Amino acid sequence: MVTNGYLLKDYVDDIKESGIDLLTVSLDSLDRNKFKRNTGVDCLDTVKKGINAAADRDIKLRMNMVLTRSNIEELDSMLKFCNEVDAELKLLDLLEFQVPKNPCGKRNTRH
């Protein structure tokens, strides 16, 4: 099962009872401001509480992190967090064709 983790804390017991054997959480940043900019919502603490709740119930976890120029310096902290919750970290790359062009035809270089 893949989730953004926003409601994970509320459903973690149901997930455990269902027998789901791997929970993948999309998490690109542990920095509150970057997380809010990427998601449009200030809910990093809520997501982390859900991840910790899943870990406390021995649900196997994997974090998917899209690695970009704006979050590459967070790799060490993400590895540490994953270690704390006994999660596997899967690094995904942002391919150039996935980055939308701006109206002038140039690639968006925000990432």
C-alpha positions as CSV (number, residue, x, y, z in Angstrom):
1,M,0.0,0.0,0.0
2,V,1.3,3.5,-0.9
3,T,0.2,6.6,1.1
4,N,1.2,10.2,1.6
5,G,0.8,9.5,5.3
6,Y,-1.6,12.3,6.1
7,L,-4.3,10.0,7.5
8,L,-2.0,7.1,8.5
9,K,-2.2,7.8,12.2
10,D,-6.0,7.4,12.1
11,Y,-6.0,4.1,10.1
12,V,-2.8,2.4,11.3
13,D,-4.8,-0.2,13.3
14,D,-7.0,-1.0,10.4
15,I,-3.9,-1.4,8.2
16,K,-2.3,-3.7,10.7
17,E,-5.5,-5.8,11.0
18,S,-5.9,-6.1,7.3
19,G,-2.6,-8.0,7.0
20,I,-0.9,-5.5,4.6
21,D,2.7,-6.6,4.7
22,L,4.4,-3.4,3.4
23,L,3.4,0.2,3.7
24,T,5.2,2.7,1.4
25,V,5.1,6.4,2.4
26,S,5.9,9.1,-0.1
27,L,8.1,11.5,1.9
28,D,10.4,13.9,0.0
29,S,11.4,16.2,2.9
30,L,11.7,16.3,6.6
31,D,12.0,20.1,6.5
32,R,8.7,21.7,7.5
33,N,8.9,24.5,5.0
34,K,9.9,22.3,2.0
35,F,7.3,19.8,2.9
36,K,4.6,22.5,3.0
37,R,5.9,23.9,-0.3
38,N,5.8,20.5,-2.0
39,T,2.4,19.4,-0.6
40,G,0.6,22.6,0.0
41,V,-0.2,21.5,3.5
42,D,1.6,22.0,6.8
43,C,1.2,18.5,8.1
44,L,4.7,17.0,8.4
45,D,4.3,16.3,12.1
46,T,1.0,14.5,11.4
47,V,2.7,12.3,8.7
48,K,5.7,11.6,11.1
49,K,3.2,10.6,13.9
50,G,1.5,8.2,11.5
51,I,4.9,6.7,10.4
52,N,5.9,6.3,14.1
53,A,2.5,4.7,14.9
54,A,3.0,2.2,12.0
55,A,6.5,1.4,13.2
56,D,5.2,0.9,16.8
57,R,2.8,-1.7,15.4
58,D,5.6,-3.5,13.5
59,I,4.3,-2.7,10.1
60,K,7.1,-3.0,7.6
61,L,7.8,0.5,6.1
62,R,9.4,1.9,3.0
63,M,9.9,5.6,2.4
64,N,9.9,6.9,-1.2
65,M,12.0,10.0,-1.6
66,V,12.2,11.9,-4.9
67,L,15.8,13.2,-4.8
68,T,16.1,16.8,-6.2
69,R,18.6,19.6,-5.9
70,S,16.3,21.2,-3.2
71,N,16.4,18.2,-0.9
72,I,19.7,16.4,-1.6
73,E,21.2,17.9,1.6
74,E,18.5,16.1,3.6
75,L,19.6,12.6,2.6
76,D,21.5,12.0,5.8
77,S,18.6,13.1,8.0
78,M,16.2,11.0,6.0
79,L,18.5,8.0,6.4
80,K,18.6,8.6,10.1
81,F,14.8,8.9,10.3
82,C,14.4,5.7,8.3
83,N,16.8,4.0,10.7
84,E,14.8,5.2,13.7
85,V,11.5,3.7,12.3
86,D,13.2,0.7,10.8
87,A,12.2,1.7,7.3
88,E,13.8,1.0,3.9
89,L,14.6,4.1,1.9
90,K,13.9,4.1,-1.8
91,L,15.4,7.0,-3.7
92,L,13.6,8.1,-6.8
93,D,15.0,10.5,-9.4
94,L,13.1,13.3,-11.0
95,L,13.6,12.8,-14.7
96,E,13.9,16.0,-16.9
97,F,10.9,15.1,-19.0
98,Q,8.8,15.1,-15.8
99,V,9.6,18.7,-15.0
100,P,7.1,21.0,-16.7
101,K,8.3,23.8,-19.0
102,N,7.5,27.3,-18.0
103,P,5.6,29.6,-20.5
104,C,9.0,30.7,-22.1
105,G,9.8,27.1,-23.0
106,K,12.6,26.6,-20.4
107,R,12.6,23.8,-17.9
108,N,11.5,24.7,-14.4
109,T,14.6,24.7,-12.3
110,R,13.0,25.0,-8.9
111,H,14.0,21.4,-8.1
